């Protein structure tokens, strides 16, 4: 009996032809139908991959920088989210719902490629109104997020887009105070615009009279100070001045502000009657003001004066137009003759009373003025407003526009006592105001002690 013993094969480290032939022969002897011969393929080398294990500090840094993705909330109210573009356009065209409900449909349509003119053509909502609705809706959302009284917010639900749009530039806290003041005082769009403007403008007015008596955190005080400041631009007494002060007293909220307004309204803030000509000899005050950015645009009343340069001939001052007045319902300004340079100034009290004879001389360097150089060494341009109808040198402490010694050498500002010492009895005009250029910092206003 034939017995065959087969040992388990071991892998070869290399190909050996002799061993392979012996193995095949043994296999053929055992199996009459040997399998086809397959040559083994050489193994391809495997790539070696190395991974850099970050340190624990870098892992923490990556965790701090990583922010999970959170999809932005849909700007469309839930009841409108299932609508397609045509459905949203129909909502806008028919004003189906409250204004703050369909206002978010406008930016959603814009994201889909609709332009404001196209939306206007389809819905009838103008470009201006589209912007007002979208902005007002965001202002309303900010009031809700700042926990404003729901009753105050609900008062804007019916027709409040125009009012909320006007307070868009205020901070969140200021919006809440302004919204309450608007509702409690039933302000219209113009009143709301004045309120927002007064709140934004209040910090820049700290150098003006009475500013410290008004509270910046009070919306009514900010508006009251604006009316209080406008009242001082009118003549005293005048109906316009009284009306502005009464309006300021109506909206002011703090007792301190009301007290200052009442004092001005009763005339205690002005010079008492009977202190006229004698006081001129004691001391003449020439206001030195710094023009603020945007002050001309915000003024309810402005004045226009012809301008002469300080280095020009003396006769140019007298040849400049003496009167510039407004005509017609549109307020077209008309001068008696043409002039090269003009300046527009706010209707401050010293200049608003100059009906005829007002002129402005521009100096390139403020050091020409007789103030203390050791403290106010200001190399900045200034404007000197003079009244040509008051040419006589009366007060020693007054300031007058005079010609530099010599023909055609320009102008200078001289105190009355200095002119009298040289025998000059008539000047080119009495100086009523000095205007300095605007800048961000306004804490360098001149006081009476700063003049020579």
RAGIWO-V662224 format. One record per pair of residues at least 6 apart in sequence whose ideal C-beta (glycine too) atoms are under 6 Angstrom apart, sorted by sequence separation. I is the first residue (numbers start at 1). J is the second residue. D is the distance in Angstrom with one decimal. If there is no record, write none. Layout:
{{I	J	D} {I	J	D}}
This chain:
{{28	34	5.0} {120	126	5.5} {205	211	5.4} {215	221	4.5} {234	240	4.4} {252	258	5.1} {263	269	5.5} {404	410	5.1} {27	34	5.9} {74	81	6.0} {214	221	4.2} {234	241	3.8} {326	333	5.5} {327	334	5.2} {393	400	5.9} {156	164	5.7} {167	175	5.3} {170	178	6.0} {308	316	5.0} {404	412	5.4} {308	317	5.4} {324	333	5.8} {92	102	5.7} {143	153	5.3} {182	192	5.6} {231	241	4.9} {401	411	5.8} {402	412	5.8} {91	102	5.2} {116	127	4.5} {167	178	4.8} {214	225	4.3} {324	335	4.6} {249	261	4.6} {366	378	4.3} {402	414	4.7} {92	105	5.7} {231	244	3.6} {248	261	5.0} {323	336	5.8} {116	130	5.6} {202	216	5.5} {230	244	5.0} {231	245	4.6} {306	320	4.0} {321	335	4.5} {365	379	5.8} {366	380	5.2} {399	413	5.6} {400	414	5.8} {306	321	5.2} {321	336	5.1} {386	401	4.3} {245	261	5.9} {321	337	5.5} {366	382	4.7} {399	415	5.9} {88	105	4.6} {178	195	5.8} {227	244	5.0} {343	360	5.4} {364	381	5.3} {321	339	5.6} {398	416	4.3} {413	431	5.9} {163	182	5.8} {245	264	5.9} {363	382	5.2} {202	222	4.7} {227	247	4.7} {228	248	4.4} {245	265	4.5} {304	324	4.9} {396	416	4.8} {227	248	3.6} {362	383	5.6} {395	416	5.2} {396	417	3.9} {199	222	4.6} {360	383	5.2} {361	384	4.8} {393	416	5.1} {77	101	5.5} {106	130	5.2} {140	164	5.7} {198	222	4.4} {224	248	4.4} {136	161	3.9} {139	164	4.4} {174	199	5.7} {198	223	4.6} {360	385	5.4} {402	427	5.1} {146	172	4.8} {166	192	4.3} {170	196	6.0} {393	419	5.0} {401	427	6.0} {85	112	5.9} {152	179	5.5} {162	189	5.0} {166	193	4.8} {224	251	4.9} {359	386	5.6} {400	427	3.7} {401	428	4.5} {76	104	5.5} {106	134	5.5} {133	161	5.5} {136	164	4.1} {148	176	4.7} {152	180	5.4} {155	183	4.8} {195	223	5.1} {198	226	3.9} {223	251	4.8} {224	252	3.5} {401	429	4.6} {75	104	4.3} {132	161	5.7} {136	165	4.5} {139	168	5.6} {163	192	4.9} {167	196	4.9} {304	333	5.8} {359	388	5.7} {384	413	6.0} {93	123	4.3} {103	133	4.0} {135	165	5.4} {142	172	5.5} {146	176	5.5} {166	196	5.2} {357	387	5.6} {400	430	5.8} {401	431	5.9} {92	123	4.2} {103	134	5.7} {152	183	5.6} {220	251	4.9} {221	252	5.7} {357	388	4.0} {75	107	5.8} {76	108	5.3} {220	252	5.7} {221	253	5.6} {357	389	3.7} {393	425	5.6} {399	431	4.1} {75	108	5.9} {89	122	5.3} {132	165	4.7} {135	168	5.3} {220	253	3.7} {221	254	5.5} {224	257	5.6} {228	261	5.8} {306	339	4.6} {323	356	4.9} {354	387	5.8} {103	137	4.0} {236	270	5.5} {307	341	4.0} {322	356	5.1} {351	385	5.6} {392	426	6.0} {393	427	5.6} {218	253	4.7} {322	357	5.5} {391	426	5.2} {143	179	5.9} {218	254	5.8} {221	257	4.9} {307	343	5.1} {391	427	5.5} {100	137	4.8} {181	219	4.1} {304	342	5.7} {305	343	5.7} {391	429	6.0} {181	220	5.9} {215	254	4.9} {320	359	5.2} {100	140	5.3} {304	344	5.4} {390	430	4.1} {178	219	5.1} {388	429	4.2} {177	219	4.6} {302	344	5.3} {303	345	5.4} {317	359	5.7} {387	429	5.4} {213	256	5.0} {214	257	4.7} {386	429	3.4} {387	430	4.9} {213	257	5.5} {303	347	5.8} {368	412	6.0} {369	413	5.3} {302	347	5.7} {370	415	5.7} {386	431	5.3} {387	432	5.4} {301	347	3.4} {213	260	4.3} {299	346	3.9} {384	431	5.9} {385	432	5.4} {296	344	5.6} {299	347	5.8} {303	351	5.3} {385	433	4.1} {210	260	5.0} {296	346	5.8} {361	411	5.3} {384	434	5.9} {295	346	5.4} {310	361	5.7} {382	434	6.0} {383	435	4.1} {305	358	5.0} {306	359	5.8} {307	360	4.7} {308	361	5.2} {309	362	5.6} {310	363	4.6} {382	436	5.6} {305	360	4.5} {307	362	5.7} {381	437	6.0} {380	437	5.9} {98	157	5.5} {99	161	5.0} {287	350	5.7} {230	300	5.7} {376	450	5.6} {372	450	5.5} {371	450	5.1} {371	451	5.1} {350	432	4.8} {351	433	5.7} {370	452	4.4} {350	433	4.6} {204	292	5.8} {314	403	4.3} {313	408	4.5} {311	410	4.5} {310	410	5.0} {310	411	5.2} {284	395	4.9} {317	428	5.2} {284	397	4.8} {286	399	5.1} {233	347	4.5} {281	395	5.9} {283	397	5.1} {284	398	4.2} {280	395	4.9} {233	349	5.9} {232	349	5.7} {291	435	5.8} {286	431	5.6} {293	438	4.9} {287	433	5.4} {288	434	4.3} {290	436	4.3} {292	438	5.5} {291	438	4.7} {290	442	5.6} {288	446	4.3} {207	442	5.4} {207	445	5.0}}
